[in-house]
Amino acid sequence: TPSDTLRTVVAEGRELKQQITDVMAQNSAVKQDNEALKQRLANIDQTVEQRLKNAQEQFKLDSQQQQQSVLDGLRKQMDELTRLGQNGSSGSELPIGLGVQQGDGQQFK
């Protein structure tokens, strides 16, 4: 009958309206989750960048300290060699390699 058809159409319309309302609520929840995930990703990116920057700075400082240590050691050796040379030391105190002449060590062949 026409009244049954009308009731069916009205009921289906209400059901469709409820489904649309549910989908919109789910869509809103998904949007909120998406924003939260974007924020987490931004925080992770910022943390990674900061840690990378800190590691690079620490590496630079360590490298500079190591270079300074090597330079200090070389200066100390140069000062010691200069001091030994200025004291007029005997040949026995000369660094290895000084005073070697052509043909030295031939008997070891």
C-alpha positions in Angstrom: 0.0 0.0 0.0 1.1 3.6 -0.4 1.3 4.2 3.3 3.6 1.1 3.7 5.8 2.4 0.9 6.0 5.8 2.5 6.9 4.3 5.9 9.6 2.2 4.2 11.0 5.2 2.4 11.0 7.3 5.6 12.6 4.5 7.6 15.3 4.0 4.9 15.8 7.8 4.9 16.3 7.8 8.7 18.7 4.9 8.4 20.7 6.6 5.7 20.8 9.8 7.8 22.1 7.8 10.8 24.8 6.2 8.6 25.9 9.6 7.3 26.1 10.9 10.8 28.1 7.9 11.9 30.5 8.2 8.9 31.0 11.9 9.7 31.8 11.2 13.3 34.3 8.5 12.2 35.8 11.0 9.7 36.2 13.6 12.4 37.9 11.0 14.7 40.3 10.0 11.8 41.1 13.7 11.2 42.0 14.1 14.9 44.2 11.0 14.8 45.9 12.2 11.6 46.7 15.6 13.2 48.1 13.8 16.3 50.2 11.6 14.1 51.5 14.6 12.2 52.5 16.3 15.4 54.3 13.2 16.6 56.1 13.0 13.3 57.1 16.6 13.6 58.4 16.0 17.1 60.4 12.9 16.0 61.9 14.9 13.1 62.9 17.7 15.5 64.4 15.2 18.0 66.4 13.5 15.2 67.7 16.8 13.9 68.7 18.0 17.3 70.5 14.7 18.1 72.3 14.8 14.8 73.3 18.4 15.4 74.6 17.5 18.9 76.5 14.5 17.5 78.1 16.6 14.8 79.1 19.2 17.3 80.6 16.6 19.7 82.5 15.0 16.8 83.9 18.4 15.8 85.0 19.0 19.4 86.5 15.6 19.8 88.3 16.0 16.5 89.7 19.4 17.5 90.9 18.0 20.9 92.6 15.1 19.1 94.3 17.5 16.7 95.4 19.7 19.5 96.8 16.7 21.4 98.7 15.6 18.4 100.1 19.1 17.8 101.1 19.4 21.5 102.9 16.0 21.2 104.8 17.1 18.1 105.7 20.5 19.7 107.0 18.7 22.7 109.1 16.4 20.6 110.4 19.3 18.5 111.3 21.2 21.7 113.1 18.2 23.1 115.1 17.8 19.9 115.9 21.5 19.8 117.0 21.3 23.4 119.2 18.3 22.7 120.7 20.0 19.7 121.5 23.2 21.6 123.2 21.4 24.5 125.9 20.2 22.2 125.2 16.6 23.1 127.6 13.8 22.2 126.8 11.6 19.1 125.4 8.9 21.3 122.4 11.1 22.2 121.6 12.1 18.7 118.2 10.8 17.3 118.3 7.7 15.3 119.2 8.3 11.7 121.6 11.2 12.2 125.2 10.5 11.5 124.5 7.5 9.2 126.8 7.4 6.2 126.8 5.8 2.8 127.5 2.1 3.0 126.6 1.7 6.7 124.9 -1.6 7.3 126.4 -3.3 4.2 127.7 -6.1 6.4 124.2 -7.2 7.2 123.3 -8.3 3.7 
